[in-house]
Amino acid sequence: MALPARSSYVVVGAGIHGLSTGYHLAQELEARGLGSGADIIVLDKTGPGAGASGIACGVVRNNYFQPAMSELMQACVEVWESDPAAYAYNPVGYMALGPEAQEADLVEVHERHERIGYRSTMVTGEAQVDSYMKALFPDWRAKGVTACLHEHQGGFAFNMASVMGLVGKCEAEGVTILSGVEVTELEFAGDDSVKAVITNKAKIEVGEQLVIAPGPWAKQFWALLGLPDHIDVRTPSGEVVLDRPMWTYWNLQEGEITVDPSMFCLADGGAPPVIHLDTDAPLYADEGQLITDELWGIYYKRDRHGVQGGASPLVVGEEIELDPYPSTTNVDPGYPDMWCAALSHAMSRFEGCRPLYKIARSGGVGAFTVDNFPVFDYMRPNVYAVLDSNHGYKMIGVGREVAKVLLGDHSSLLYPFRYERFATGDLHPVSHSPYPWS
Ligand SMILES: Cc1cc2nc3c(=O)[nH]c(=O)nc-3n(C[C@H](O)[C@H](O)[C@H](O)COP(=O)(O)OP(=O)(O)OC[C@H]3O[C@@H](n4cnc5c(N)ncnc54)[C@H](O)[C@@H]3O)c2cc1C
């Protein structure tokens, strides 16, 4: 298809955020009598789902310690629930299980769920958690768990299927999605707004606004926008931490065991929630050797061909070659042993699962901001950035909010994620979780 010379709204990146923005913006333009999907193009250097959205584990949950994340996630779950078939969404729920050190955080999260009307159950006390879990999974045997937050909403979605669901919704609204079009440069006007994007194919003039939703390629666009790669960060106490890297890459470690998926089911045979287990109980392989006696954690879900999940990510650093994506680097060679031992620690049905670990490329790299939370903001007068710090497959509702902001509304859900917070010290609270996105 020939490239248009101009488009009112140019969206870069056909992942969950770019596509959700395209779809919801088309709806908003139509509803307000301001235009339609024909005013929007979505560009992707490869194609829909070629970035992190196409390989995400797909977990959708609201176990967030930060009030702003929790409220935004509630809006996102609403979008997932609006069309489970198109989004390939499995509303099986989500369970976060943790040791004493995480109990207070989980209780606080649960209290907020109650306030905002997000359905969840909180169980505390080692014996109580054990019997709650055994009622769901009779072979539950994890140790050192004193808190369980059971979200009755959330669950997971199938990554590429949900991306293609959004592609269908965009196309039905008349949005044009162009694959194989790489943005290489931005052409600025005197007021710092972007006049045009230069691509590997041709130049496209930006009539109204440019949205960048480049996922792990955030740092490249940060540079194209002329933004600093290191910044000073004011903390809530007023202390200023100097010269912090704006972007750091982490490697997400994930894997899968090939089993009959139905072996992972509830006591009544139903579909199991996604499980996230953190504990400080020593972790042993089935053969008896100690794997770790420090805090460890895993997450896992029933997948199409087995059981899939991951563990804590590893820091890669400030530089990485992302292409061809997904680049996987710095993977801990002990990861399959750890993840399989942890599955077996949690439930005896997984005992002896190590030989079933699938040897395949798994996981991938994400780009994290300086405080590990998203930046959703105008970074130039007509350039809105959707940079989710790798939180974001679950954040399908961000595009709905961005669409409103592009048309002049204020979004109280996106406001806490403005870039200015690093200068003002208006940062998000930090939990006791070992993960950079909790
Ligand atoms: C292994 C892994 C597991 C994850 N699991 C989960 C999970 O379970 N739940 C969850 O909520 N999140 C998860 N995440 C995070 C989540 O996948 C990302 O936060 C989210 O998908 C980012 O979406 P996006 O639309 O911003 O970017 P992407 O999906 O990465 O899309 C960006 C697109 O931009 C395109 N692009 C880049 N540069 C250019 C350019 N110059 N010109 C044109 N196009 C360009 C790319 O080709 C790509 O298709 C996971 C991430 C990884 C890596």
The ligand as an SDF file (V2000), in Angstrom:
LIG
                    3D

 53 58  0  0  0  0  0  0  0  0999 V2000
    8.9690  -11.5130   28.0450 C   0  0  0  0  0  0  0  0  0  0  0  0
    7.9820  -10.4650   28.4310 C   0  0  0  0  0  0  0  0  0  0  0  0
    6.8670  -10.8340   29.1640 C   0  0  0  0  0  0  0  0  0  0  0  0
    5.9300   -9.8630   29.5580 C   0  0  0  0  0  0  0  0  0  0  0  0
    4.8250  -10.2550   30.2610 N   0  0  0  0  0  0  0  0  0  0  0  0
    3.8760   -9.3300   30.5740 C   0  0  0  0  0  0  0  0  0  0  0  0
    2.6910   -9.7270   31.2360 C   0  0  0  0  0  0  0  0  0  0  0  0
    2.4840  -10.9040   31.5490 O   0  0  0  0  0  0  0  0  0  0  0  0
    1.7640   -8.7660   31.5300 N   0  0  0  0  0  0  0  0  0  0  0  0
    1.9590   -7.4530   31.2170 C   0  0  0  0  0  0  0  0  0  0  0  0
    1.1140   -6.6320   31.5090 O   0  0  0  0  0  0  0  0  0  0  0  0
    3.0850   -7.0420   30.5710 N   0  0  0  0  0  0  0  0  0  0  0  0
    4.0400   -7.9480   30.2390 C   0  0  0  0  0  0  0  0  0  0  0  0
    5.1830   -7.5550   29.6000 N   0  0  0  0  0  0  0  0  0  0  0  0
    5.3380   -6.1290   29.2610 C   0  0  0  0  0  0  0  0  0  0  0  0
    4.5570   -5.7980   27.9990 C   0  0  0  0  0  0  0  0  0  0  0  0
    4.7520   -6.7940   27.0340 O   0  0  0  0  0  0  0  0  0  0  0  0
    4.9530   -4.4450   27.4350 C   0  0  0  0  0  0  0  0  0  0  0  0
    4.9390   -3.4940   28.4650 O   0  0  0  0  0  0  0  0  0  0  0  0
    3.9560   -4.0080   26.3590 C   0  0  0  0  0  0  0  0  0  0  0  0
    3.6890   -5.0630   25.4700 O   0  0  0  0  0  0  0  0  0  0  0  0
    4.4890   -2.8130   25.5890 C   0  0  0  0  0  0  0  0  0  0  0  0
    3.5650   -2.5180   24.5770 O   0  0  0  0  0  0  0  0  0  0  0  0
    3.8810   -1.3980   23.5330 P   0  0  0  0  0  0  0  0  0  0  0  0
    2.6990   -1.3290   22.6400 O   0  0  0  0  0  0  0  0  0  0  0  0
    4.3260   -0.1780   24.2280 O   0  0  0  0  0  0  0  0  0  0  0  0
    5.1970   -1.9150   22.7750 O   0  0  0  0  0  0  0  0  0  0  0  0
    5.4690   -3.1260   21.8010 P   0  0  0  0  0  0  0  0  0  0  0  0
    4.4920   -4.1970   21.8780 O   0  0  0  0  0  0  0  0  0  0  0  0
    6.9100   -3.4810   21.9940 O   0  0  0  0  0  0  0  0  0  0  0  0
    5.2810   -2.4630   20.3760 O   0  0  0  0  0  0  0  0  0  0  0  0
    6.1790   -1.4910   19.8930 C   0  0  0  0  0  0  0  0  0  0  0  0
    6.2040   -1.6000   18.3990 C   0  0  0  0  0  0  0  0  0  0  0  0
    6.9470   -0.4880   17.8950 O   0  0  0  0  0  0  0  0  0  0  0  0
    7.6010   -0.8850   16.7380 C   0  0  0  0  0  0  0  0  0  0  0  0
    8.7020    0.0360   16.5060 N   0  0  0  0  0  0  0  0  0  0  0  0
    9.8130    0.2080   17.2770 C   0  0  0  0  0  0  0  0  0  0  0  0
   10.6170    1.1470   16.7290 N   0  0  0  0  0  0  0  0  0  0  0  0
    9.9920    1.5790   15.6170 C   0  0  0  0  0  0  0  0  0  0  0  0
   10.3440    2.5420   14.6210 C   0  0  0  0  0  0  0  0  0  0  0  0
   11.4900    3.2360   14.6610 N   0  0  0  0  0  0  0  0  0  0  0  0
    9.4740    2.7480   13.5890 N   0  0  0  0  0  0  0  0  0  0  0  0
    8.3140    2.0330   13.5150 C   0  0  0  0  0  0  0  0  0  0  0  0
    7.9510    1.1060   14.4170 N   0  0  0  0  0  0  0  0  0  0  0  0
    8.7830    0.8790   15.4610 C   0  0  0  0  0  0  0  0  0  0  0  0
    8.0310   -2.3210   17.0230 C   0  0  0  0  0  0  0  0  0  0  0  0
    8.2290   -3.0660   15.8390 O   0  0  0  0  0  0  0  0  0  0  0  0
    6.8770   -2.8450   17.8820 C   0  0  0  0  0  0  0  0  0  0  0  0
    5.9620   -3.6300   17.1390 O   0  0  0  0  0  0  0  0  0  0  0  0
    6.1360   -8.5000   29.2080 C   0  0  0  0  0  0  0  0  0  0  0  0
    7.2670   -8.1370   28.4780 C   0  0  0  0  0  0  0  0  0  0  0  0
    8.1860   -9.0980   28.0780 C   0  0  0  0  0  0  0  0  0  0  0  0
    9.3820   -8.6760   27.2800 C   0  0  0  0  0  0  0  0  0  0  0  0
  1  2  1  0
  2  3  1  0
  2 52  2  0
  3  4  2  0
  4  5  1  0
  4 50  1  0
  5  6  2  0
  6  7  1  0
  6 13  1  0
  7  8  2  0
  7  9  1  0
  9 10  1  0
 10 11  2  0
 10 12  1  0
 12 13  2  0
 13 14  1  0
 14 15  1  0
 14 50  1  0
 15 16  1  0
 16 17  1  0
 16 18  1  0
 18 19  1  0
 18 20  1  0
 20 21  1  0
 20 22  1  0
 22 23  1  0
 23 24  1  0
 24 25  2  0
 24 26  1  0
 24 27  1  0
 27 28  1  0
 28 29  2  0
 28 30  1  0
 28 31  1  0
 31 32  1  0
 32 33  1  0
 33 34  1  0
 33 48  1  0
 34 35  1  0
 35 36  1  0
 35 46  1  0
 36 37  1  0
 36 45  1  0
 37 38  2  0
 38 39  1  0
 39 40  1  0
 39 45  2  0
 40 41  1  0
 40 42  2  0
 42 43  1  0
 43 44  2  0
 44 45  1  0
 46 47  1  0
 46 48  1  0
 48 49  1  0
 50 51  2  0
 51 52  1  0
 52 53  1  0
M  END
$$$$
